[in-house]
Amino acid sequence: MKKIAVIAASGKAGSLIAEKAMTKGFEVVAIVRNKARLKVAVTEVIEKNIFDLTSEDLSGFDAVVLAYRAPEGNEAEYSKVAHHVTEILSGSATRLIVVGGAGSLYLDESRTRRLVDELSKDLPYYPTIAEMGKASLIYKNSNVNVTFFSPADFFDPEGAETGSYTITSDIFEKNKSGKSRVSYADYADAVVNMIDKGTHQNEHIGIYEN
C-alpha cells in the first residue's frame, strides 16, 4: 500500500488528488491549515501551517503531493514554499510532486523561452503564473526527487474525468484540435497513477486532454 501526504488537501486540486488516492487504496494523510475545510475522507489529518512543517512531519511517505495555492497578493510565497519544502525534504528518499502551472512550460526544444514569457503582464493572474515559474526553478535546482507537474493552459475545475489524456515533457503542447485543456479530475488521476507506477520521477512534465 502506498502512503502519501497531500499538502493543501482542502483545496480543489488537493482534495481531488486525496479522494482519488483513497479510491486506489492508498493511505492518505491530509496536511491542512484548517481541518474544518477538509471535505474528503482521508486516513489521517495533520492541521499545520505549511511553513511550520518539519522533516519529521514529511517522513515515511512514498510521495508528498504539494497542491499549495498562494493567496492573491501573496504570490511570492510560491518561492518561499519551494525553499521550505525542499529544505525539509533534503536528503530524504521521499518523492515530491508539485501541482505547478502551465506558464513554466517551455515553448520549444531550445528551452530558452517559456509560456509565461508570451503572456501580458496586465493579466490579473500574471503574478501567480510568474511567481510559480520562479518557484519551478527552485525545485529543479534542489537535491530532492521532484516531479513538477504543469497542468494544461486551461485547467478546468468543472470538467469530468475522461481518462483520455497525454503526459508531455516540459515543452508546451496542445492536442490534435489545437487545445491545451485538462480537467482537475483527469489531472488528479494522472498524479495518483504516476505515484502508483513510480513513473516520471525527477521530471518537469505537462498534460493535456486528448
VOSE-333691 format. One record per residue (C-alpha): x, y, z; residue in three letters. Coordinates in steps of 0.2 Angstrom, whole numbers. Example, Ala and Ser with C-alpha at 12.3 -4.5 7.8 and 13.67 -1.06 7.14 Angstrom:
VOSE-333691
<pt><u>62</u><v>-22</v><w>39</w><res>ALA</res></pt>
<pt><u>68</u><v>-5</v><w>36</w><res>SER</res></pt>
This chain:
VOSE-333691
<pt><u>0</u><v>0</v><w>0</w><res>MET</res></pt>
<pt><u>6</u><v>17</v><w>-5</w><res>LYS</res></pt>
<pt><u>7</u><v>30</v><w>9</w><res>LYS</res></pt>
<pt><u>6</u><v>48</v><w>3</w><res>ILE</res></pt>
<pt><u>4</u><v>66</v><w>11</w><res>ALA</res></pt>
<pt><u>-6</u><v>79</v><w>2</w><res>VAL</res></pt>
<pt><u>-2</u><v>97</v><w>7</w><res>ILE</res></pt>
<pt><u>-17</u><v>108</v><w>5</w><res>ALA</res></pt>
<pt><u>-29</u><v>94</v><w>3</w><res>ALA</res></pt>
<pt><u>-44</u><v>105</v><w>7</w><res>SER</res></pt>
<pt><u>-41</u><v>115</v><w>-10</w><res>GLY</res></pt>
<pt><u>-49</u><v>110</v><w>-27</w><res>LYS</res></pt>
<pt><u>-34</u><v>100</v><w>-34</w><res>ALA</res></pt>
<pt><u>-28</u><v>93</v><w>-17</w><res>GLY</res></pt>
<pt><u>-45</u><v>87</v><w>-12</w><res>SER</res></pt>
<pt><u>-47</u><v>78</v><w>-29</w><res>LEU</res></pt>
<pt><u>-30</u><v>70</v><w>-28</w><res>ILE</res></pt>
<pt><u>-33</u><v>64</v><w>-10</w><res>ALA</res></pt>
<pt><u>-50</u><v>57</v><w>-15</w><res>GLU</res></pt>
<pt><u>-43</u><v>48</v><w>-30</w><res>LYS</res></pt>
<pt><u>-29</u><v>41</v><w>-20</w><res>ALA</res></pt>
<pt><u>-41</u><v>34</v><w>-7</w><res>MET</res></pt>
<pt><u>-51</u><v>25</v><w>-20</w><res>THR</res></pt>
<pt><u>-34</u><v>17</v><w>-26</w><res>LYS</res></pt>
<pt><u>-32</u><v>10</v><w>-8</w><res>GLY</res></pt>
<pt><u>-18</u><v>22</v><w>-3</w><res>PHE</res></pt>
<pt><u>-15</u><v>28</v><w>14</w><res>GLU</res></pt>
<pt><u>-18</u><v>47</v><w>13</w><res>VAL</res></pt>
<pt><u>-13</u><v>60</v><w>26</w><res>VAL</res></pt>
<pt><u>-20</u><v>77</v><w>23</w><res>ALA</res></pt>
<pt><u>-10</u><v>92</v><w>28</w><res>ILE</res></pt>
<pt><u>-21</u><v>107</v><w>30</w><res>VAL</res></pt>
<pt><u>-21</u><v>124</v><w>39</w><res>ARG</res></pt>
<pt><u>-39</u><v>122</v><w>44</w><res>ASN</res></pt>
<pt><u>-46</u><v>104</v><w>45</w><res>LYS</res></pt>
<pt><u>-64</u><v>111</v><w>46</w><res>ALA</res></pt>
<pt><u>-62</u><v>115</v><w>27</w><res>ARG</res></pt>
<pt><u>-57</u><v>97</v><w>23</w><res>LEU</res></pt>
<pt><u>-72</u><v>89</v><w>13</w><res>LYS</res></pt>
<pt><u>-65</u><v>72</v><w>8</w><res>VAL</res></pt>
<pt><u>-62</u><v>56</v><w>19</w><res>ALA</res></pt>
<pt><u>-44</u><v>53</v><w>22</w><res>VAL</res></pt>
<pt><u>-33</u><v>41</v><w>33</w><res>THR</res></pt>
<pt><u>-26</u><v>55</v><w>44</w><res>GLU</res></pt>
<pt><u>-26</u><v>74</v><w>46</w><res>VAL</res></pt>
<pt><u>-12</u><v>85</v><w>51</w><res>ILE</res></pt>
<pt><u>-18</u><v>103</v><w>55</w><res>GLU</res></pt>
<pt><u>-2</u><v>114</v><w>52</w><res>LYS</res></pt>
<pt><u>4</u><v>129</v><w>43</w><res>ASN</res></pt>
<pt><u>15</u><v>124</v><w>28</w><res>ILE</res></pt>
<pt><u>29</u><v>135</v><w>35</w><res>PHE</res></pt>
<pt><u>28</u><v>125</v><w>52</w><res>ASP</res></pt>
<pt><u>31</u><v>108</v><w>44</w><res>LEU</res></pt>
<pt><u>46</u><v>99</v><w>49</w><res>THR</res></pt>
<pt><u>56</u><v>85</v><w>41</w><res>SER</res></pt>
<pt><u>48</u><v>73</v><w>54</w><res>GLU</res></pt>
<pt><u>31</u><v>78</v><w>48</w><res>ASP</res></pt>
<pt><u>35</u><v>73</v><w>30</w><res>LEU</res></pt>
<pt><u>45</u><v>57</v><w>34</w><res>SER</res></pt>
<pt><u>39</u><v>39</v><w>30</w><res>GLY</res></pt>
<pt><u>29</u><v>44</v><w>14</w><res>PHE</res></pt>
<pt><u>31</u><v>36</v><w>-3</w><res>ASP</res></pt>
<pt><u>26</u><v>53</v><w>-10</w><res>ALA</res></pt>
<pt><u>22</u><v>70</v><w>-4</w><res>VAL</res></pt>
<pt><u>10</u><v>80</v><w>-16</w><res>VAL</res></pt>
<pt><u>11</u><v>99</v><w>-14</w><res>LEU</res></pt>
<pt><u>-5</u><v>107</v><w>-20</w><res>ALA</res></pt>
<pt><u>-2</u><v>124</v><w>-12</w><res>TYR</res></pt>
<pt><u>-10</u><v>139</v><w>-19</w><res>ARG</res></pt>
<pt><u>-4</u><v>156</v><w>-13</w><res>ALA</res></pt>
<pt><u>-17</u><v>169</v><w>-8</w><res>PRO</res></pt>
<pt><u>-20</u><v>184</v><w>-20</w><res>GLU</res></pt>
<pt><u>-7</u><v>197</v><w>-16</w><res>GLY</res></pt>
<pt><u>5</u><v>185</v><w>-8</w><res>ASN</res></pt>
<pt><u>11</u><v>176</v><w>-24</w><res>GLU</res></pt>
<pt><u>29</u><v>177</v><w>-18</w><res>ALA</res></pt>
<pt><u>25</u><v>163</v><w>-6</w><res>GLU</res></pt>
<pt><u>27</u><v>151</v><w>-20</w><res>TYR</res></pt>
<pt><u>46</u><v>153</v><w>-19</w><res>SER</res></pt>
<pt><u>46</u><v>153</v><w>0</w><res>LYS</res></pt>
<pt><u>36</u><v>137</v><w>0</w><res>VAL</res></pt>
<pt><u>48</u><v>129</v><w>-13</w><res>ALA</res></pt>
<pt><u>63</u><v>134</v><w>-2</w><res>HIS</res></pt>
<pt><u>55</u><v>127</v><w>14</w><res>HIS</res></pt>
<pt><u>48</u><v>111</v><w>7</w><res>VAL</res></pt>
<pt><u>64</u><v>106</v><w>-2</w><res>THR</res></pt>
<pt><u>74</u><v>111</v><w>13</w><res>GLU</res></pt>
<pt><u>65</u><v>99</v><w>25</w><res>ILE</res></pt>
<pt><u>65</u><v>85</v><w>11</w><res>LEU</res></pt>
<pt><u>83</u><v>87</v><w>8</w><res>SER</res></pt>
<pt><u>92</u><v>70</v><w>10</w><res>GLY</res></pt>
<pt><u>76</u><v>61</v><w>10</w><res>SER</res></pt>
<pt><u>70</u><v>47</v><w>-2</w><res>ALA</res></pt>
<pt><u>53</u><v>54</v><w>-2</w><res>THR</res></pt>
<pt><u>46</u><v>59</v><w>-19</w><res>ARG</res></pt>
<pt><u>39</u><v>77</v><w>-20</w><res>LEU</res></pt>
<pt><u>25</u><v>80</v><w>-33</w><res>ILE</res></pt>
<pt><u>21</u><v>99</v><w>-36</w><res>VAL</res></pt>
<pt><u>5</u><v>104</v><w>-43</w><res>VAL</res></pt>
<pt><u>13</u><v>118</v><w>-55</w><res>GLY</res></pt>
<pt><u>7</u><v>129</v><w>-68</w><res>GLY</res></pt>
<pt><u>7</u><v>129</v><w>-87</w><res>ALA</res></pt>
<pt><u>17</u><v>145</v><w>-88</w><res>GLY</res></pt>
<pt><u>33</u><v>137</v><w>-83</w><res>SER</res></pt>
<pt><u>32</u><v>125</v><w>-98</w><res>LEU</res></pt>
<pt><u>45</u><v>129</v><w>-112</w><res>TYR</res></pt>
<pt><u>39</u><v>134</v><w>-129</w><res>LEU</res></pt>
<pt><u>51</u><v>123</v><w>-139</w><res>ASP</res></pt>
<pt><u>66</u><v>112</v><w>-138</w><res>GLU</res></pt>
<pt><u>78</u><v>126</v><w>-136</w><res>SER</res></pt>
<pt><u>71</u><v>129</v><w>-119</w><res>ARG</res></pt>
<pt><u>75</u><v>147</v><w>-120</w><res>THR</res></pt>
<pt><u>58</u><v>154</v><w>-118</w><res>ARG</res></pt>
<pt><u>43</u><v>149</v><w>-108</w><res>ARG</res></pt>
<pt><u>24</u><v>151</v><w>-109</w><res>LEU</res></pt>
<pt><u>25</u><v>164</v><w>-96</w><res>VAL</res></pt>
<pt><u>36</u><v>175</v><w>-107</w><res>ASP</res></pt>
<pt><u>22</u><v>176</v><w>-120</w><res>GLU</res></pt>
<pt><u>9</u><v>182</v><w>-108</w><res>LEU</res></pt>
<pt><u>4</u><v>200</v><w>-105</w><res>SER</res></pt>
<pt><u>9</u><v>207</v><w>-88</w><res>LYS</res></pt>
<pt><u>-8</u><v>215</v><w>-87</w><res>ASP</res></pt>
<pt><u>-17</u><v>199</v><w>-85</w><res>LEU</res></pt>
<pt><u>-25</u><v>198</v><w>-67</w><res>PRO</res></pt>
<pt><u>-17</u><v>180</v><w>-65</w><res>TYR</res></pt>
<pt><u>0</u><v>185</v><w>-71</w><res>TYR</res></pt>
<pt><u>8</u><v>187</v><w>-54</w><res>PRO</res></pt>
<pt><u>3</u><v>169</v><w>-50</w><res>THR</res></pt>
<pt><u>10</u><v>162</v><w>-66</w><res>ILE</res></pt>
<pt><u>26</u><v>172</v><w>-65</w><res>ALA</res></pt>
<pt><u>29</u><v>168</v><w>-47</w><res>GLU</res></pt>
<pt><u>25</u><v>149</v><w>-49</w><res>MET</res></pt>
<pt><u>38</u><v>150</v><w>-64</w><res>GLY</res></pt>
<pt><u>51</u><v>156</v><w>-52</w><res>LYS</res></pt>
<pt><u>47</u><v>143</v><w>-40</w><res>ALA</res></pt>
<pt><u>49</u><v>129</v><w>-53</w><res>SER</res></pt>
<pt><u>67</u><v>133</v><w>-55</w><res>LEU</res></pt>
<pt><u>70</u><v>131</v><w>-36</w><res>ILE</res></pt>
<pt><u>63</u><v>114</v><w>-37</w><res>TYR</res></pt>
<pt><u>73</u><v>110</v><w>-52</w><res>LYS</res></pt>
<pt><u>89</u><v>115</v><w>-44</w><res>ASN</res></pt>
<pt><u>86</u><v>106</v><w>-27</w><res>SER</res></pt>
<pt><u>93</u><v>89</v><w>-22</w><res>ASN</res></pt>
<pt><u>75</u><v>82</v><w>-20</w><res>VAL</res></pt>
<pt><u>66</u><v>70</v><w>-31</w><res>ASN</res></pt>
<pt><u>54</u><v>82</v><w>-38</w><res>VAL</res></pt>
<pt><u>41</u><v>80</v><w>-51</w><res>THR</res></pt>
<pt><u>35</u><v>97</v><w>-56</w><res>PHE</res></pt>
<pt><u>18</u><v>94</v><w>-64</w><res>PHE</res></pt>
<pt><u>11</u><v>108</v><w>-75</w><res>SER</res></pt>
<pt><u>-7</u><v>107</v><w>-80</w><res>PRO</res></pt>
<pt><u>-14</u><v>112</v><w>-97</w><res>ALA</res></pt>
<pt><u>-16</u><v>130</v><w>-101</w><res>ASP</res></pt>
<pt><u>-35</u><v>129</v><w>-97</w><res>PHE</res></pt>
<pt><u>-36</u><v>119</v><w>-80</w><res>PHE</res></pt>
<pt><u>-54</u><v>116</v><w>-80</w><res>ASP</res></pt>
<pt><u>-61</u><v>114</v><w>-62</w><res>PRO</res></pt>
<pt><u>-78</u><v>108</v><w>-68</w><res>GLU</res></pt>
<pt><u>-73</u><v>95</v><w>-81</w><res>GLY</res></pt>
<pt><u>-77</u><v>77</v><w>-79</w><res>ALA</res></pt>
<pt><u>-64</u><v>63</v><w>-78</w><res>GLU</res></pt>
<pt><u>-61</u><v>56</v><w>-95</w><res>THR</res></pt>
<pt><u>-46</u><v>45</v><w>-93</w><res>GLY</res></pt>
<pt><u>-40</u><v>51</v><w>-110</w><res>SER</res></pt>
<pt><u>-25</u><v>62</v><w>-108</w><res>TYR</res></pt>
<pt><u>-7</u><v>63</v><w>-113</w><res>THR</res></pt>
<pt><u>8</u><v>67</v><w>-102</w><res>ILE</res></pt>
<pt><u>21</u><v>78</v><w>-110</w><res>THR</res></pt>
<pt><u>38</u><v>84</v><w>-107</w><res>SER</res></pt>
<pt><u>42</u><v>101</v><w>-101</w><res>ASP</res></pt>
<pt><u>38</u><v>108</v><w>-118</w><res>ILE</res></pt>
<pt><u>21</u><v>116</v><w>-120</w><res>PHE</res></pt>
<pt><u>10</u><v>105</v><w>-131</w><res>GLU</res></pt>
<pt><u>-8</u><v>105</v><w>-137</w><res>LYS</res></pt>
<pt><u>-20</u><v>91</v><w>-143</w><res>ASN</res></pt>
<pt><u>-25</u><v>87</v><w>-161</w><res>LYS</res></pt>
<pt><u>-38</u><v>100</v><w>-160</w><res>SER</res></pt>
<pt><u>-26</u><v>114</v><w>-155</w><res>GLY</res></pt>
<pt><u>-32</u><v>115</v><w>-137</w><res>LYS</res></pt>
<pt><u>-22</u><v>114</v><w>-121</w><res>SER</res></pt>
<pt><u>-35</u><v>109</v><w>-108</w><res>ARG</res></pt>
<pt><u>-37</u><v>96</v><w>-94</w><res>VAL</res></pt>
<pt><u>-49</u><v>94</v><w>-80</w><res>SER</res></pt>
<pt><u>-44</u><v>94</v><w>-62</w><res>TYR</res></pt>
<pt><u>-52</u><v>76</v><w>-61</w><res>ALA</res></pt>
<pt><u>-40</u><v>70</v><w>-75</w><res>ASP</res></pt>
<pt><u>-25</u><v>78</v><w>-68</w><res>TYR</res></pt>
<pt><u>-29</u><v>70</v><w>-51</w><res>ALA</res></pt>
<pt><u>-30</u><v>53</v><w>-60</w><res>ASP</res></pt>
<pt><u>-13</u><v>56</v><w>-68</w><res>ALA</res></pt>
<pt><u>-5</u><v>61</v><w>-51</w><res>VAL</res></pt>
<pt><u>-11</u><v>45</v><w>-42</w><res>VAL</res></pt>
<pt><u>-6</u><v>34</v><w>-57</w><res>ASN</res></pt>
<pt><u>11</u><v>41</v><w>-58</w><res>MET</res></pt>
<pt><u>13</u><v>38</v><w>-39</w><res>ILE</res></pt>
<pt><u>6</u><v>20</v><w>-41</w><res>ASP</res></pt>
<pt><u>18</u><v>16</v><w>-55</w><res>LYS</res></pt>
<pt><u>33</u><v>26</v><w>-50</w><res>GLY</res></pt>
<pt><u>34</u><v>35</v><w>-66</w><res>THR</res></pt>
<pt><u>40</u><v>52</v><w>-71</w><res>HIS</res></pt>
<pt><u>52</u><v>54</v><w>-56</w><res>GLN</res></pt>
<pt><u>64</u><v>69</v><w>-56</w><res>ASN</res></pt>
<pt><u>55</u><v>77</v><w>-71</w><res>GLU</res></pt>
<pt><u>45</u><v>93</v><w>-76</w><res>HIS</res></pt>
<pt><u>30</u><v>87</v><w>-86</w><res>ILE</res></pt>
<pt><u>14</u><v>93</v><w>-93</w><res>GLY</res></pt>
<pt><u>-3</u><v>86</v><w>-98</w><res>ILE</res></pt>
<pt><u>-17</u><v>89</v><w>-110</w><res>TYR</res></pt>
<pt><u>-34</u><v>80</v><w>-113</w><res>GLU</res></pt>
<pt><u>-34</u><v>71</v><w>-130</w><res>ASN</res></pt>
